[in-house]
Amino acid sequence: MTTRPADAIKLRESVAFSLLDAVGCVAFREGVERHGSAAVAFHTVGTSSSRNQALRDADEIIARCAERHVSILVLGEERYPEPLLDLSQAPSLLFALGDPRFTARRRVGIVGTRHSSPAGDRIAQQMAAAVVRTGAVVVSGMAFGIDAAAHRGAMDAGGGTIAVLGGGVDVPYPPTHAALHRRISTDGLIVAESPVGSRPTKGAFPKRNRIIAALSETLIVIEAGERSGALITARLALDLGRNVAAVPGPIDSPRHVGSNRLLSEGASFIAQIEDVISIAGLETSKATTAETQARQTEPASDPSHAAILNAVRAGASDVEDLARSTRLKPRDFAMALSTLELTGDVLVTAAGEVTLANRA
């Protein structure tokens, strides 16, 4: 007869407890709080037949997770993300692909419309880069538009990011984000409430949004339309007592109706990229005056940086002018401009105007 290690038995019984018909999120948590663990609670519910079937189903789930290198984080256990306990219906199990330790770091959520503008994508990338340079991680939903831009901005800046999916952690969604999914699973963390192999259903996204809201200590909204899912996430974050901030936009722009409304209702106002650092209560290292002066007097070593600086000196005054003048690829241009802004070489206003930071 094969014996199982104690931890494996505990995981098996915990997963099985979540699979019993009478056990939803609320009952699972009540069982953990009453009995000390899901594994102990498992033996107090249902019939012998139903528990045996749940154990068989749990074995299948655990085996699939092992094949895909997916961790199972159980409510009540040490590795389960503590911020999720603020939810009235916290996930009983959280499936994780990547490094679960990212949930223990400072976290800033960045969300917005799937139909983002180039300016919105640029702002999301710059904000994500600013966040990760403080040592925090960016949380988002890996959707088209602002979500994807935030994830890429965080990773391009050498930092971490957490993607929360509506389906299984091993199922890239949208499918065209397969490369982004691979990158996050390798260098960041992907989490989901649905079991591995699950395809997202329409009702899965509001459930996904509550996890984004709970994981985010501060939530930033960029370009949210009137019925944007980002607004749902923002409302949930407010209900949980999280900080919510928004980037303003033109009052006649459908992309900004929701985010502007959040501002009118009291969300923190983001006027420049650096505001996200103070709003989120993050700390950033500052270069000494000598270092800053040396950087500003030395020519840019990166060709992309030099092209942008030269274009600004030649008279290009906004982001669109710069993009045309430099003829850089959109992604190279966005990241170069973000780096120059973060290093203090250029200033970029919310309206997209660009000037040299050391201009007299």
C-alpha positions as CSV (number, residue, x, y, z in Angstrom):
1,M,0.0,0.0,0.0
2,T,1.3,3.4,-1.0
3,T,1.6,6.0,1.8
4,R,1.2,9.7,1.3
5,P,3.3,12.4,3.0
6,A,1.3,14.4,5.6
7,D,1.3,17.6,3.5
8,A,0.0,15.7,0.4
9,I,-2.8,14.2,2.5
10,K,-3.7,17.6,3.8
11,L,-3.8,19.2,0.4
12,R,-5.9,16.3,-1.0
13,E,-8.5,16.6,1.7
14,S,-8.5,20.4,1.5
15,V,-9.2,20.3,-2.2
16,A,-11.8,17.6,-1.7
17,F,-13.5,19.7,0.9
18,S,-14.0,22.5,-1.7
19,L,-15.6,20.0,-4.1
20,L,-18.4,18.8,-1.8
21,D,-21.8,19.9,-3.0
22,A,-22.7,21.7,0.3
23,V,-19.5,23.6,0.4
24,G,-19.2,27.0,-1.3
25,C,-16.8,29.8,-0.5
26,V,-18.6,30.9,2.6
27,A,-19.1,27.4,4.0
28,F,-15.4,26.6,3.2
29,R,-14.2,29.5,5.2
30,E,-16.6,28.8,8.1
31,G,-15.3,25.2,8.1
32,V,-11.7,26.4,8.3
33,E,-12.4,28.9,11.1
34,R,-14.4,26.3,13.1
35,H,-12.1,23.3,12.7
36,G,-8.7,24.9,12.1
37,S,-8.1,23.7,8.6
38,A,-10.0,22.6,5.5
39,A,-8.5,19.1,5.8
40,V,-10.1,18.6,9.3
41,A,-13.4,20.2,8.2
42,F,-13.6,17.8,5.2
43,H,-14.3,14.9,7.6
44,T,-17.3,16.7,9.2
45,V,-19.4,17.2,6.0
46,G,-21.3,14.9,3.7
47,T,-21.5,11.2,3.5
48,S,-18.7,8.7,3.2
49,S,-19.7,8.1,-0.4
50,S,-19.6,11.8,-1.3
51,R,-16.3,12.3,0.5
52,N,-14.7,9.4,-1.4
53,Q,-15.9,10.8,-4.7
54,A,-14.5,14.3,-3.8
55,L,-11.2,12.7,-3.0
56,R,-11.0,11.0,-6.4
57,D,-11.9,14.3,-8.1
58,A,-9.3,16.1,-5.9
59,D,-6.6,13.6,-7.1
60,E,-7.4,14.5,-10.7
61,I,-7.1,18.2,-10.0
62,I,-3.8,17.9,-8.1
63,A,-2.4,15.6,-10.8
64,R,-3.2,18.2,-13.5
65,C,-1.7,21.0,-11.5
66,A,1.5,19.0,-11.0
67,E,1.8,18.4,-14.7
68,R,1.5,22.1,-15.4
69,H,3.7,23.2,-12.4
70,V,0.7,25.0,-10.9
71,S,0.5,25.5,-7.1
72,I,-2.7,25.3,-5.1
73,L,-3.1,27.9,-2.4
74,V,-5.7,26.9,0.2
75,L,-7.6,29.4,2.4
76,G,-6.4,29.1,5.9
77,E,-2.9,27.9,4.9
78,E,0.3,29.9,5.1
79,R,0.8,30.7,1.4
80,Y,-2.7,31.9,0.8
81,P,-2.7,35.7,0.0
82,E,-3.9,37.4,3.2
83,P,-5.5,40.4,1.3
84,L,-8.1,38.0,-0.2
85,L,-9.4,37.4,3.3
86,D,-11.0,40.9,3.1
87,L,-13.5,39.4,0.6
88,S,-16.8,38.2,2.0
89,Q,-16.6,35.3,-0.5
90,A,-12.8,34.7,-0.6
91,P,-11.8,32.0,-3.0
92,S,-11.5,28.6,-1.3
93,L,-8.6,27.7,-3.5
94,L,-6.3,29.9,-5.6
95,F,-4.3,28.3,-8.4
96,A,-0.9,29.9,-9.0
97,L,1.4,29.7,-12.0
98,G,4.8,31.3,-11.2
99,D,6.1,32.6,-7.9
100,P,3.4,33.0,-5.2
101,R,5.7,35.2,-3.2
102,F,4.8,38.1,-5.4
103,T,1.6,38.4,-3.4
104,A,3.6,39.3,-0.3
105,R,5.1,42.4,-1.9
106,R,3.6,45.9,-2.2
107,R,0.9,45.8,-4.9
108,V,-0.6,48.4,-7.2
109,G,-3.5,47.5,-9.5
110,I,-3.6,49.2,-12.9
111,V,-6.8,48.6,-15.0
112,G,-8.8,50.2,-17.8
113,T,-10.5,49.8,-21.1
114,R,-9.8,47.0,-23.6
115,H,-10.2,49.6,-26.3
116,S,-7.3,51.9,-25.2
117,S,-5.7,54.7,-27.0
118,P,-1.9,54.9,-27.7
119,A,-1.7,57.6,-25.0
120,G,-3.5,55.4,-22.5
121,D,-1.2,52.5,-23.3
122,R,1.8,54.8,-22.8
123,I,0.6,56.1,-19.5
124,A,-0.1,52.5,-18.3
125,Q,3.4,51.4,-19.3
126,Q,5.0,54.4,-17.6
127,M,3.0,54.0,-14.4
128,A,3.8,50.3,-14.2
129,A,7.5,51.0,-14.7
130,A,7.4,53.7,-12.0
131,V,5.7,51.3,-9.6
132,V,8.1,48.4,-10.1
133,R,11.2,50.6,-9.7
134,T,10.1,51.1,-6.0
135,G,10.1,47.3,-5.6
136,A,6.3,46.9,-5.7
137,V,4.5,44.7,-8.2
138,V,1.7,45.6,-10.7
139,V,-1.7,43.7,-10.6
140,S,-4.0,43.5,-13.6
141,G,-6.2,41.2,-15.6
142,M,-4.1,40.5,-18.8
143,A,-7.0,41.8,-21.0
144,F,-6.5,43.7,-24.2
145,G,-5.6,47.4,-23.8
146,I,-4.6,49.0,-20.5
147,D,-4.2,45.6,-18.7
148,A,-1.7,44.3,-21.2
149,A,0.2,47.6,-21.4
150,A,0.6,47.6,-17.6
151,H,1.9,44.1,-17.5
152,R,4.4,44.8,-20.3
153,G,5.5,48.1,-18.7
154,A,6.2,46.3,-15.4
155,M,8.2,43.5,-17.0
156,D,10.1,45.7,-19.5
157,A,11.2,47.8,-16.5
158,G,12.7,44.7,-14.9
159,G,10.0,44.3,-12.2
160,G,7.2,41.9,-11.3
161,T,3.6,41.6,-12.2
162,I,0.6,39.6,-11.1
163,A,-2.1,38.6,-13.7
164,V,-5.5,37.5,-12.5
165,L,-7.4,35.4,-15.0
166,G,-11.1,34.4,-15.3
167,G,-10.3,30.9,-16.5
168,G,-7.5,28.5,-15.6
169,V,-4.0,29.8,-15.0
170,D,-2.7,27.6,-17.8
171,V,-5.2,28.9,-20.4
172,P,-4.0,32.2,-22.0
173,Y,-6.9,34.6,-22.4
174,P,-7.3,36.3,-24.7
175,P,-5.6,33.5,-26.8
176,T,-3.6,36.1,-28.7
177,H,-1.8,37.0,-25.4
178,A,-0.1,33.5,-25.3
179,A,3.4,35.1,-25.5
180,L,2.5,37.6,-22.7
181,H,1.1,34.7,-20.7
182,R,4.3,32.7,-21.0
183,R,6.4,35.7,-20.0
184,I,4.3,36.4,-16.9
185,S,4.3,32.8,-15.8
186,T,8.1,32.8,-16.1
187,D,9.0,36.2,-14.6
188,G,5.9,37.0,-12.6
189,L,2.7,35.3,-11.2
190,I,-0.6,34.2,-12.7
191,V,-3.5,33.4,-10.4
192,A,-7.0,32.2,-10.9
193,E,-9.9,30.8,-8.9
194,S,-11.0,28.4,-11.7
195,P,-9.3,25.0,-11.9
196,V,-6.5,24.4,-14.5
197,G,-7.8,23.8,-18.0
198,S,-10.9,25.9,-17.5
199,R,-12.1,28.2,-20.3
200,P,-13.3,31.5,-19.0
201,T,-17.1,32.1,-19.0
202,K,-18.8,35.4,-19.1
203,G,-19.7,35.3,-15.4
204,A,-16.0,34.6,-14.5
205,F,-14.8,38.1,-15.1
206,P,-16.7,39.9,-12.3
207,K,-15.4,37.2,-10.0
208,R,-11.9,37.8,-11.4
209,N,-12.3,41.6,-10.8
210,R,-12.9,41.1,-7.1
211,I,-9.6,39.3,-6.8
212,I,-7.8,42.1,-8.6
213,A,-9.5,44.6,-6.2
214,A,-8.5,42.7,-3.1
215,L,-4.9,42.1,-4.1
216,S,-4.4,45.8,-5.0
217,E,-3.5,48.0,-2.1
218,T,-4.0,50.9,-4.5
219,L,-6.0,50.7,-7.7
220,I,-5.3,53.0,-10.7
221,V,-8.0,53.4,-13.4
222,I,-6.9,54.6,-16.8
223,E,-9.4,55.2,-19.7
224,A,-12.5,53.5,-18.3
225,G,-15.7,53.8,-20.3
226,E,-19.2,54.2,-18.9
227,R,-19.7,50.4,-18.5
228,S,-16.1,49.3,-18.3
229,G,-15.2,46.3,-16.2
230,A,-12.5,48.5,-14.7
231,L,-15.3,50.5,-12.9
232,I,-16.6,47.3,-11.4
233,T,-13.1,46.6,-10.1
234,A,-12.9,50.2,-8.7
235,R,-16.2,49.9,-6.9
236,L,-15.1,46.6,-5.3
237,A,-11.8,48.2,-4.3
238,L,-13.6,51.1,-2.7
239,D,-15.9,48.7,-0.8
240,L,-12.8,46.9,0.5
241,G,-11.3,50.2,1.7
242,R,-8.5,50.3,-0.9
243,N,-7.1,53.5,-2.4
244,V,-8.6,54.3,-5.8
245,A,-7.1,56.9,-8.2
246,A,-7.9,57.8,-11.8
247,V,-6.2,59.5,-14.7
248,P,-8.4,62.3,-16.1
249,G,-9.3,62.6,-19.8
250,P,-11.3,64.8,-22.2
251,I,-14.9,65.2,-21.1
252,D,-16.2,64.3,-24.6
253,S,-14.2,61.1,-24.8
254,P,-16.2,57.8,-24.4
255,R,-13.0,56.2,-23.1
256,H,-12.9,58.6,-20.1
257,V,-16.5,58.8,-19.0
258,G,-16.1,56.2,-16.2
259,S,-12.7,57.4,-15.0
260,N,-13.8,61.0,-14.9
261,R,-16.8,60.0,-13.0
262,L,-14.6,58.3,-10.4
263,L,-12.7,61.5,-10.0
264,S,-16.0,63.5,-9.5
265,E,-16.9,60.9,-6.8
266,G,-13.7,61.4,-4.8
267,A,-11.0,59.2,-6.4
268,S,-7.5,60.5,-6.1
269,F,-6.5,62.7,-9.1
270,I,-3.4,61.7,-11.1
271,A,-1.9,64.7,-12.8
272,Q,1.5,63.1,-13.6
273,I,3.2,59.8,-13.5
274,E,5.0,60.4,-10.2
275,D,1.7,60.9,-8.5
276,V,1.1,57.1,-8.4
277,I,4.1,56.8,-6.1
278,S,2.8,59.2,-3.5
279,I,-0.8,58.0,-3.7
280,A,0.2,54.4,-3.3
281,G,2.6,55.3,-0.4
282,L,5.6,53.9,-2.1
283,E,9.2,54.9,-1.6
284,T,11.5,55.5,-4.5
285,S,15.3,56.0,-4.5
286,K,16.4,59.4,-5.6
287,A,19.7,60.2,-7.4
288,T,22.0,62.6,-5.8
289,T,22.3,66.1,-7.3
290,A,25.7,65.3,-8.7
291,E,24.4,62.1,-10.3
292,T,21.5,64.0,-11.8
293,Q,23.6,66.8,-13.2
294,A,26.1,64.3,-14.7
295,R,23.3,62.4,-16.4
296,Q,21.8,65.5,-17.9
297,T,25.2,66.8,-19.2
298,E,26.3,63.5,-20.7
299,P,25.0,62.4,-24.1
300,A,22.4,59.6,-24.1
301,S,24.1,56.3,-24.8
302,D,20.9,54.6,-26.0
303,P,20.1,55.5,-29.7
304,S,16.4,55.5,-28.9
305,H,16.9,58.0,-26.0
306,A,19.2,60.1,-28.2
307,A,16.7,60.2,-31.0
308,I,13.9,61.5,-28.7
309,L,16.1,64.1,-27.0
310,N,17.3,65.4,-30.3
311,A,13.8,65.6,-31.6
312,V,12.7,67.6,-28.5
313,R,15.6,69.9,-29.0
314,A,14.7,70.3,-32.6
315,G,11.2,71.5,-31.7
316,A,8.9,68.4,-31.4
317,S,6.6,69.4,-28.6
318,D,4.2,66.5,-28.1
319,V,4.2,62.7,-28.1
320,E,2.7,62.4,-31.6
321,D,5.3,64.8,-33.0
322,L,8.0,62.9,-31.3
323,A,6.8,59.5,-32.6
324,R,6.7,60.8,-36.2
325,S,10.1,62.6,-35.9
326,T,12.0,59.7,-34.4
327,R,10.4,57.0,-36.6
328,L,11.0,54.5,-33.8
329,K,8.9,51.4,-33.5
330,P,5.9,52.1,-31.2
331,R,7.0,49.8,-28.4
332,D,10.6,51.1,-28.5
333,F,9.4,54.7,-28.6
334,A,7.1,54.2,-25.6
335,M,9.7,52.5,-23.4
336,A,12.4,55.0,-24.3
337,L,10.1,57.9,-23.6
338,S,9.1,56.3,-20.3
339,T,12.7,55.8,-19.3
340,L,13.7,59.3,-20.1
341,E,10.8,60.6,-18.0
342,L,11.6,58.4,-15.1
343,T,15.3,59.4,-15.2
344,G,14.3,63.1,-15.2
345,D,15.6,63.9,-18.7
346,V,12.2,64.9,-20.0
347,L,8.8,66.1,-18.6
348,V,5.6,64.7,-20.1
349,T,2.3,66.4,-19.2
350,A,-1.1,64.7,-18.9
351,A,-1.9,66.3,-22.3
352,G,1.1,64.7,-23.9
353,E,3.3,67.8,-24.2
354,V,7.0,67.0,-23.9
355,T,9.9,69.3,-22.8
356,L,13.4,68.8,-21.6
357,A,13.6,68.7,-17.8
358,N,16.7,70.8,-17.7
359,R,15.4,73.5,-20.2
360,A,16.2,77.0,-18.9
